[in-house]
């Protein structure tokens, strides 16, 4: 799990950095509302991205979410609001 507060923005930043690196473009060129399909990510990278994301978040991530959820912003919101376990203060 990241060592800083996990927010949709933190996940968006992580995903944007990884995708930009793969596409060899500046992260600012990626709009978080841009459909994943328009990014032309190959299936091998998407599986690798899912594995890296699940390692970072310490929870299983099915690569199919990149085809089921339209964009980085939506995926980040879904992860925080609906998928990741909530942490209660001790």
NUKOLVO-426425 format. One record per residue: x, y, z of N, C-alpha, C in turn; residue in three letters. Coordinates in pm, 1 decimal. Layout:
((X; Y; Z); (X; Y; Z); (X; Y; Z); ALA)
...
This chain:
((85.3; -117.0; 0.0); (0.0; 0.0; 0.0); (90.4; 123.9; 0.0); UNK)
((51.1; 225.3; -69.1); (131.1; 347.8; -70.6); (150.7; 402.3; 70.6); UNK)
((260.5; 474.7; 90.2); (287.8; 529.3; 222.6); (226.6; 667.8; 244.2); UNK)
((143.0; 711.7; 152.0); (72.2; 839.1; 165.1); (-77.5; 811.5; 151.1); UNK)
((-162.1; 907.8; 186.3); (-306.4; 883.0; 177.3); (-347.7; 839.6; 36.3); UNK)
((-425.8; 736.0; 31.0); (-472.3; 685.2; -97.2); (-600.6; 757.6; -136.3); UNK)
((-593.6; 831.0; -245.1); (-706.5; 908.0; -295.3); (-721.6; 878.6; -443.9); UNK)
((-835.0; 915.0; -501.8); (-847.6; 900.2; -646.9); (-737.0; 974.9; -721.3); UNK)
((-698.2; 1091.1; -672.2); (-593.0; 1170.2; -737.8); (-459.0; 1095.5; -733.1); UNK)
((-428.6; 1032.0; -620.4); (-303.6; 955.5; -608.3); (-302.4; 839.5; -708.4); UNK)
((-415.8; 772.5; -722.0); (-424.1; 661.5; -817.7); (-415.1; 714.9; -959.9); UNK)
((-482.7; 825.5; -986.8); (-473.7; 886.2; -1120.8); (-329.2; 920.2; -1154.8); UNK)
((-259.0; 978.3; -1059.9); (-119.7; 1015.2; -1081.8); (-35.8; 890.5; -1111.7); UNK)
((-52.9; 785.7; -1032.4); (22.7; 662.3; -1050.7); (-4.4; 603.7; -1189.4); UNK)
((-132.6; 592.9; -1225.3); (-168.7; 536.9; -1355.9); (-116.8; 623.1; -1471.0); UNK)
((-131.1; 753.3; -1457.9); (-85.4; 844.8; -1563.1); (65.3; 832.0; -1584.8); UNK)
((139.8; 825.7; -1475.9); (284.7; 811.2; -1486.4); (322.3; 681.4; -1557.9); UNK)
((258.5; 571.9; -1519.4); (289.6; 440.9; -1578.2); (252.2; 436.8; -1726.0); UNK)
((134.8; 486.4; -1759.3); (88.9; 483.9; -1898.6); (174.5; 576.1; -1984.2); UNK)
((204.8; 694.0; -1934.0); (289.2; 787.6; -2009.2); (426.6; 727.6; -2035.9); UNK)
((480.9; 660.3; -1937.3); (611.2; 596.2; -1954.3); (605.0; 490.8; -2064.8); UNK)
((499.8; 411.3; -2063.6); (483.3; 307.0; -2166.5); (467.2; 368.4; -2305.0); UNK)
((390.5; 476.6; -2314.4); (364.9; 541.1; -2443.6); (477.4; 636.5; -2485.0); UNK)
((573.2; 655.8; -2393.7); (686.1; 746.3; -2418.8); (638.4; 888.5; -2451.4); UNK)
((546.6; 934.3; -2366.0); (496.3; 1070.5; -2378.5); (501.7; 1137.0; -2241.5); UNK)
((483.2; 1266.8; -2239.5); (479.8; 1341.0; -2114.8); (348.0; 1310.4; -2042.9); UNK)
((350.9; 1284.5; -1912.7); (227.0; 1254.2; -1839.8); (118.3; 1360.3; -1855.7); UNK)
((158.6; 1487.0; -1874.1); (59.9; 1593.7; -1890.6); (-19.7; 1579.5; -2020.5); UNK)
((26.4; 1497.2; -2111.7); (-45.7; 1475.4; -2236.6); (-163.8; 1380.3; -2220.1); UNK)
((-171.5; 1316.4; -2105.6); (-279.9; 1221.1; -2081.7); (-389.9; 1289.3; -2002.9); UNK)
((-507.9; 1290.2; -2059.5); (-626.3; 1342.1; -1993.0); (-688.3; 1225.1; -1917.1); UNK)
((-711.2; 1240.2; -1786.8); (-763.9; 1128.8; -1707.0); (-906.2; 1089.2; -1746.9); UNK)
((-970.0; 1169.8; -1830.5); (-1104.1; 1137.3; -1880.2); (-1098.5; 1078.6; -2021.5); UNK)
((-979.6; 1066.1; -2075.5); (-959.4; 1008.0; -2208.3); (-986.4; 856.8; -2199.4); UNK)
((-1068.2; 802.5; -2287.1); (-1098.2; 658.8; -2280.5); (-972.3; 573.6; -2294.4); UNK)
((-967.0; 467.2; -2213.9); (-854.4; 374.4; -2225.1); (-837.7; 326.5; -2368.7); UNK)
((-949.1; 300.4; -2436.9); (-943.0; 249.6; -2574.2); (-866.2; 344.4; -2665.8); UNK)
((-877.6; 473.1; -2644.3); (-810.2; 570.0; -2730.5); (-659.4; 576.8; -2703.5); UNK)
((-615.4; 519.9; -2591.6); (-472.8; 519.9; -2559.6); (-396.4; 411.6; -2635.4); UNK)
((-469.5; 320.0; -2693.7); (-410.1; 211.1; -2773.8); (-307.3; 130.2; -2695.1); UNK)
((-346.4; 91.9; -2574.4); (-259.9; 9.7; -2490.3); (-274.7; -135.7; -2532.0); UNK)
((-162.5; -204.3; -2549.0); (-174.8; -344.9; -2587.6); (-206.4; -430.4; -2465.0); UNK)
((-259.2; -548.3; -2490.5); (-307.4; -634.3; -2382.2); (-195.0; -678.2; -2288.7); UNK)
((-74.3; -696.6; -2339.6); (37.9; -735.2; -2254.1); (66.5; -624.1; -2152.9); UNK)
((66.7; -499.1; -2199.5); (90.7; -387.3; -2106.9); (-22.7; -375.7; -2006.2); UNK)
((-146.1; -394.3; -2049.4); (-259.7; -381.5; -1957.6); (-250.1; -486.1; -1846.4); UNK)
((-212.0; -607.4; -1880.7); (-196.3; -711.6; -1778.3); (-82.2; -673.3; -1683.2); UNK)
((28.2; -626.4; -1738.2); (140.4; -582.3; -1655.4); (99.4; -466.4; -1565.5); UNK)
((24.8; -371.8; -1620.3); (-24.3; -258.2; -1543.9); (-113.2; -305.1; -1429.0); UNK)
((-200.9; -400.2; -1456.4); (-289.7; -452.7; -1352.5); (-208.9; -520.4; -1241.6); UNK)
((-107.5; -598.3; -1278.9); (-23.2; -665.6; -1179.6); (52.4; -563.1; -1094.9); UNK)
((108.1; -462.3; -1160.5); (180.6; -358.2; -1087.1); (86.6; -279.4; -995.4); UNK)
((-34.0; -252.0; -1042.6); (-132.2; -179.9; -962.3); (-173.3; -263.5; -841.5); UNK)
((-194.1; -392.8; -861.9); (-232.9; -475.2; -747.7); (-118.2; -489.4; -648.1); UNK)
((5.2; -487.6; -695.0); (119.6; -488.5; -603.9); (123.1; -358.9; -523.9); UNK)
((105.1; -247.0; -592.5); (107.9; -115.5; -526.5); (-4.7; -101.3; -424.8); UNK)
((-124.6; -149.4; -461.4); (-240.5; -136.3; -373.5); (-255.1; -252.1; -275.7); UNK)
((-177.4; -357.4; -297.1); (-182.1; -477.3; -213.1); (-322.0; -540.5; -212.6); UNK)
((-379.6; -548.7; -331.5); (-509.7; -614.2; -348.6); (-521.6; -661.7; -492.9); UNK)
((-596.4; -766.8; -516.0); (-610.8; -822.4; -650.8); (-684.9; -725.8; -742.6); UNK)
((-632.1; -712.7; -864.3); (-695.0; -628.8; -966.7); (-706.6; -712.8; -1093.4); UNK)
((-826.5; -731.5; -1141.1); (-847.9; -805.2; -1265.0); (-819.4; -711.5; -1382.2); UNK)
((-733.2; -752.6; -1475.7); (-702.7; -665.8; -1589.9); (-825.4; -624.2; -1671.0); UNK)
((-932.9; -699.1; -1661.2); (-1052.8; -665.4; -1738.6); (-1112.2; -530.4; -1698.8); UNK)
((-1077.5; -478.3; -1579.8); (-1132.5; -347.8; -1540.1); (-1090.5; -238.5; -1637.1); UNK)
((-976.1; -256.8; -1704.7); (-929.7; -155.9; -1799.9); (-1015.6; -153.3; -1926.8); UNK)
((-1095.0; -258.0; -1948.8); (-1189.1; -259.6; -2061.3); (-1331.3; -231.7; -2014.3); UNK)
((-1358.9; -257.4; -1886.7); (-1493.2; -238.7; -1832.9); (-1517.6; -97.1; -1781.4); UNK)
((-1412.9; -32.5; -1734.8); (-1423.7; 103.7; -1681.2); (-1358.3; 195.8; -1783.5); UNK)
((-1424.9; 303.6; -1822.1); (-1382.8; 378.0; -1941.0); (-1252.3; 455.7; -1935.1); UNK)
((-1212.0; 506.4; -1818.0); (-1096.5; 596.0; -1816.7); (-1027.4; 596.3; -1680.3); UNK)
((-915.0; 664.9; -1673.5); (-834.0; 670.4; -1551.8); (-912.7; 730.6; -1435.4); UNK)
((-983.3; 839.1; -1459.6); (-1059.1; 904.3; -1352.5); (-1166.6; 811.6; -1296.2); UNK)
((-1240.6; 746.6; -1384.2); (-1347.4; 655.9; -1339.7); (-1290.4; 535.5; -1265.5); UNK)
((-1181.3; 481.4; -1315.8); (-1118.2; 366.8; -1250.0); (-1069.1; 406.1; -1110.9); UNK)
((-1008.7; 520.6; -1099.3); (-957.6; 567.8; -970.1); (-1070.3; 586.7; -869.2); UNK)
((-1179.2; 646.1; -913.5); (-1295.9; 666.0; -825.5); (-1354.8; 531.6; -783.6); UNK)
((-1368.2; 440.1; -879.3); (-1424.0; 307.9; -849.9); (-1336.8; 234.0; -748.8); UNK)
((-1205.7; 239.3; -768.4); (-1114.8; 171.2; -675.1); (-1132.5; 223.9; -532.9); UNK)
((-1134.8; 354.4; -517.7); (-1146.1; 414.6; -383.5); (-1285.2; 394.4; -323.6); UNK)
((-1388.8; 421.1; -401.8); (-1525.1; 421.7; -347.5); (-1592.6; 286.2; -340.3); UNK)
((-1556.2; 194.8; -430.4); (-1631.8; 70.1; -438.8); (-1550.0; -57.9; -423.5); UNK)
((-1421.2; -51.3; -446.8); (-1346.0; -175.7; -453.8); (-1251.7; -199.1; -336.6); UNK)
((-1169.3; -100.5; -306.9); (-1070.2; -119.1; -201.6); (-1136.9; -127.3; -65.3); UNK)
((-1083.0; -213.8; 18.9); (-1140.4; -222.3; 153.8); (-1120.5; -90.2; 228.5); UNK)
((-1218.5; -55.5; 305.7); (-1205.5; 67.7; 384.8); (-1120.4; 36.9; 507.2); UNK)
((-1042.7; 133.8; 545.5); (-959.2; 116.9; 664.3); (-1022.3; 194.6; 778.1); UNK)
((-1040.1; 127.5; 887.2); (-1096.2; 193.8; 1005.0); (-982.7; 227.1; 1099.2); UNK)
((-988.0; 343.2; 1163.9); (-884.1; 379.7; 1257.8); (-882.1; 283.9; 1377.1); UNK)
((-762.7; 256.0; 1429.3); (-756.0; 164.2; 1543.9); (-763.7; 238.1; 1675.0); UNK)
